[in-house]
Structure formats: structure tokens, C-alpha cells
Amino acid sequence: MKAVILAGGYGTRFQRDVVSDGSGRFSPLVGRPKPLLPVGGSVLISHWVRALAGSGCADCVYVVTNDLYRAAFEEWAAEFSNINIVSDQTRSNDERLGAVACLHLVVKHFQIDDHVTVIGGDTLFREDFSLTKVNQRFSGLQSQCEDSCLVLSYQCQDEETQKYGILEVDKDLRVLCMKEKPLPSETNSRRACPCFYVFSKKSLPLLDTFLEEKKEAPIEEKDAPGNFVSWLIPRTPVYIHEICGRFDVGNLSSYIVCDLYFKEQLENVDSYMV
């Protein structure tokens, strides 16, 4: 298993919040990419790297970023032994390739022919999440069908459906479809789908097909990785693994909530997400 952490975004909303904050408390975060924000006693992305190592679920970790932040990620990665940094060669939000193209870049550049866990670089989960349990669930699915892929799901509130991709599943927890930011009246499901996916190695060639189909489409159709998942669902078996919630560092207020949780409520740092 390989792990790809998506860290190519520019965090424009977060940076706007930090710059406009009048307290000066968050001024050290100006110009810092979200995956490298301090969360508790570590930077956000380091929580993932340590959990991946502790669980033994990935033998190599690839971090795809942009050229603006590449040096910062390379400096961060120097303390680890199994991190590969790759840049998408862009230097502004307007130039961005989109998350799906960044994943494709890593797969092609490193000639990956293995299952791939894809992780959003600005996302963390609650303490019930376990990489070991996810791996066990994926292995069970693979024993039944080698095409199977796995995504996460947690229950959101009615008013939150318009913020997320919402999964509809059958009795076997196979995904039937993913509705993008639907009204609460448009679906009975409240299963939000965060940016964490386990793609089988058999599904990776479908990245080529997706990007070929979308080559003339606006960047919005190629940016969110959930767009690929939604496209993948009718083409290969996709199942869910249920968790209780996540931290999504999208703006300053959500970052403050996340950082406070890790400082005051996280019970066992060493076993977190393992």
C-alpha cells in the first residue's frame, strides 16, 4: 500500500482569514500551507505520517504540493525517512491542476502499481478513526473482489448536506451514488464523505480515463477529489467505512477548533489514528 497526501492547495480562504484577523495572534501562520499548520504539539500532516508508520499501512508516503510551498514541505520532510515530495509546478491558485490531476501526477511520476490511500492534507479525524481498521476492512473487500475501493462516511446534520458530498448506500454498505452538496430534501442520506479514499490498484488506470474525459472541463470538475469518486462509483465497487467525524481545516475558525481539541482533549497522541 502507498499513501498519497494531497497538499497542492493554496489555502486562499484560510490565508484571507489570517490576514484580516486583527488580534495578531495568528500572524505567524501567514504564508504557511494548511498541512503544515501547528495542531497540538505537531504540524497537521505529521499526525498522518506518524499514524501511517505506526499502523504499518503504507510502505511509502508521497506528498504532492505546489512550487510555491515545495521548499517548506521539503524542509518538513527532512525529519522523516520515507517521504517523497513532488511539486505540480504551479505557483498560484489560478494555475492549480486540481486534486485529481495531482494524484494522477504522483501515480505516473513514481510508476505506482499498488493500492493507494489518498488523504486530504487539511483533514484529521476523531479518535475513533483507525488506519488499522480501515486496512482490515479494505483487505476483506479485496478478498471478495479485487476491484473494490473504500471511502469513509460519517453522519452530518441536515443543514450540512449542502456543504459535502453525500453518499447513498445499499444494505451491504456499497455506495450507490454520491450527490454533491444536495439540499436535505434531495436525499434521505446524511452520510458525508471526507477526503480519505483507498483506491485499489486495479482502479488507478481509471484516473487516465477520467482526466481524458474532463480535459476540456473547467478546473472545478477536476479539482475536488470527490468528483473522481462520484465518477468511479458506477464503474467499480465502492464501499464505506463508518467513522464518527472529522476536522476539516478550511478557515481560521475551524483551525482554532481543531487545534484546541488536540491541545486539550486528545487522550492518546501515540495511538492517534493508528
C-alpha positions in Angstrom: 0.0 0.0 0.0 1.1 3.5 -0.8 -0.2 6.7 0.7 -0.6 10.0 -1.2 -1.3 13.2 0.8 -2.9 15.9 -1.3 -1.2 19.2 -0.3 -1.3 21.2 -3.5 -3.9 23.8 -2.5 -3.1 27.4 -1.8 -5.4 27.9 1.3 -6.7 31.2 0.0 -9.7 31.3 2.3 -7.6 30.4 5.4 -4.9 33.0 4.5 -7.6 35.6 3.9 -8.9 34.9 7.4 -5.5 35.1 9.0 -4.5 38.4 7.3 -7.8 40.0 8.3 -7.6 38.9 11.9 -7.0 41.9 14.0 -5.6 40.2 17.1 -2.2 39.5 15.7 -2.4 36.1 17.4 -2.2 34.2 14.2 0.3 36.3 12.2 2.9 33.5 12.3 0.6 31.5 10.1 0.7 34.0 7.2 2.0 32.2 4.2 2.0 28.8 5.8 0.3 25.9 3.9 -2.6 24.3 5.8 -1.0 20.8 6.1 2.0 22.5 7.9 -0.1 24.4 10.4 0.7 23.5 14.1 -2.0 21.3 15.6 -1.4 20.4 19.2 2.2 19.5 19.6 2.9 18.8 15.9 2.1 20.1 12.5 -1.1 18.7 10.9 0.5 16.4 8.3 2.9 14.9 10.8 0.0 13.3 12.6 -0.7 11.4 9.4 2.8 10.4 8.8 3.3 9.0 12.3 0.0 7.2 12.2 0.8 5.6 8.8 4.2 4.5 10.2 2.6 3.2 13.4 -0.1 1.2 11.7 2.3 -0.2 9.0 -0.5 0.5 6.5 1.8 2.2 3.9 5.4 1.4 2.9 5.9 4.8 1.3 4.3 8.3 1.6 4.0 10.7 -1.3 3.1 14.4 -0.7 2.1 16.4 -3.7 2.3 20.1 -3.3 2.8 23.2 -5.5 6.0 25.0 -6.3 5.2 27.9 -4.0 5.3 25.7 -0.9 7.7 23.0 -2.2 10.7 24.2 -0.1 8.6 24.3 3.1 7.5 20.7 2.6 11.0 19.6 1.8 12.2 21.2 5.0 9.5 19.5 7.0 10.1 16.1 5.4 13.8 16.1 6.3 12.9 14.6 9.7 11.3 11.5 8.2 12.8 8.7 6.2 10.0 7.6 3.8 8.5 10.8 2.5 8.7 11.8 -1.2 7.8 15.4 -2.1 6.6 16.1 -5.6 5.5 19.5 -7.0 2.8 20.2 -9.5 4.9 23.1 -10.8 2.3 25.7 -10.2 2.8 28.9 -8.2 -0.7 30.4 -7.8 -4.3 29.3 -7.2 -5.3 30.3 -10.8 -2.7 27.8 -12.2 -3.6 24.9 -10.0 -4.0 21.5 -11.6 -6.7 20.2 -9.3 -6.5 17.4 -6.8 -7.3 14.6 -9.3 -4.6 15.7 -11.6 -2.2 15.9 -8.7 -3.0 12.3 -7.7 -2.5 11.3 -11.3 0.8 13.1 -11.4 2.1 11.1 -8.4 0.9 7.7 -9.8 2.6 8.4 -13.1 5.7 10.0 -11.8 6.5 7.2 -9.3 5.0 4.5 -11.5 2.8 3.3 -8.7 1.3 -0.2 -9.2 -0.2 -0.8 -5.8 -3.2 0.1 -3.8 -3.3 3.8 -2.8 -4.6 5.5 0.2 -5.4 9.2 -0.6 -5.5 11.7 2.2 -6.6 15.3 2.2 -3.7 17.3 3.7 -6.0 19.6 5.6 -8.1 16.9 7.2 -7.9 15.0 10.5 -10.3 12.6 12.2 -11.8 11.9 15.6 -10.2 9.4 17.9 -12.4 6.5 16.7 -10.7 6.5 13.4 -8.1 3.8 12.9 -5.9 3.2 9.9 -5.5 -0.4 11.0 -9.3 -1.0 11.0 -9.6 0.7 7.6 -6.9 -1.6 6.2 -8.6 -4.6 7.7 -11.9 -3.5 6.1 -10.2 -2.9 2.7 -8.4 -6.3 2.8 -11.7 -8.0 3.5 -13.3 -6.3 0.5 -10.3 -7.2 -1.7 -10.6 -10.9 -0.8 -14.1 -10.8 -2.3 -13.4 -8.6 -5.3 -10.0 -7.1 -6.3 -11.7 -4.1 -8.0 -13.2 -2.9 -4.7 -12.4 0.6 -3.3 -13.2 2.1 0.1 -14.3 5.5 1.3 -15.2 7.0 4.7 -18.5 8.1 5.8 -19.9 10.0 8.9 -23.3 11.3 9.8 -23.8 15.0 9.2 -26.6 17.3 10.3 -29.5 18.2 7.9 -28.2 21.7 7.4 -24.7 20.4 6.5 -25.7 18.3 3.4 -25.2 21.4 1.2 -21.5 21.5 2.3 -20.4 18.0 1.4 -20.6 15.1 -1.0 -23.4 12.8 0.4 -23.3 9.1 -0.1 -26.3 6.8 -0.7 -25.6 3.2 0.1 -27.3 -0.2 0.0 -27.7 -2.7 2.8 -24.2 -4.1 2.2 -22.8 -0.6 2.5 -21.9 -0.4 -1.1 -22.1 3.1 -2.5 -24.9 3.6 -5.0 -24.2 7.3 -5.7 -22.7 10.4 -4.3 -24.7 13.6 -4.5 -22.7 16.8 -4.5 -23.9 19.3 -1.9 -27.6 18.3 -2.1 -30.5 20.0 -0.3 -31.7 18.0 2.7 -34.9 17.3 0.7 -33.0 15.8 -2.2 -31.7 12.8 -0.3 -32.6 10.8 2.8 -28.9 10.1 3.4 -26.8 12.1 5.8 -23.6 10.2 5.0 -20.9 12.8 4.4 -17.8 11.7 2.6 -14.4 13.2 3.7 -11.3 13.3 1.6 -9.9 9.9 2.5 -10.1 7.1 0.0 -8.5 3.7 -0.6 -8.2 3.0 -4.3 -7.4 -0.5 -5.5 -4.5 -0.8 -7.9 -7.0 -2.0 -10.5 -8.9 1.3 -10.3 -5.8 3.5 -10.9 -5.9 3.3 -14.7 -9.4 5.0 -14.5 -7.6 8.2 -13.5 -6.4 8.4 -17.1 -9.9 7.9 -18.4 -11.4 10.4 -16.1 -8.9 13.1 -16.9 -9.2 12.4 -20.6 -13.0 12.8 -20.4 -12.6 16.1 -18.4 -9.7 17.6 -20.3 -11.9 20.4 -21.6 -13.9 20.8 -18.5 -13.4 23.7 -16.0 -11.0 23.3 -13.2 -13.8 22.9 -10.7 -14.7 19.5 -12.2 -11.2 18.2 -11.8 -10.2 20.0 -8.5 -12.2 18.2 -5.7 -11.1 14.6 -5.5 -14.7 13.7 -4.7 -15.5 14.3 -8.3 -13.4 11.3 -9.3 -15.0 9.2 -6.6 -18.5 10.2 -7.8 -17.5 9.3 -11.4 -15.9 6.0 -10.2 -18.9 4.7 -8.3 -20.9 3.4 -11.3 -17.7 1.8 -12.7 -16.3 -0.2 -9.9 -17.4 -1.4 -6.4 -17.0 1.3 -3.8 -17.9 0.6 -0.1 -17.9 2.7 3.0 -16.2 2.5 6.4 -18.1 4.4 9.0 -16.4 6.9 11.4 -17.9 9.5 13.8 -16.5 12.7 12.4 -13.6 14.8 11.2 -11.7 18.1 11.5 -11.6 20.0 8.2 -9.3 23.0 8.4 -10.9 25.2 5.8 -10.9 28.5 7.5 -9.4 30.1 10.7 -12.4 29.3 12.9 -12.2 25.6 12.0 -8.5 25.6 12.6 -8.9 27.0 16.1 -11.4 24.3 17.0 -9.1 21.6 15.7 -6.0 23.0 17.5 -7.9 23.3 20.7 -9.1 19.7 20.6 -5.6 18.4 20.1 -4.3 20.6 22.9 -7.0 19.9 25.5 -9.0 16.8 24.6 -6.9 14.3 22.6 -6.3 11.5 25.1 -3.5 9.4 23.5 -1.3 11.1 21.0 0.9 8.0 20.4 -2.0 5.8 19.3 -4.0 8.5 17.5 -5.3 7.3 14.1 -3.1 4.1 14.3 
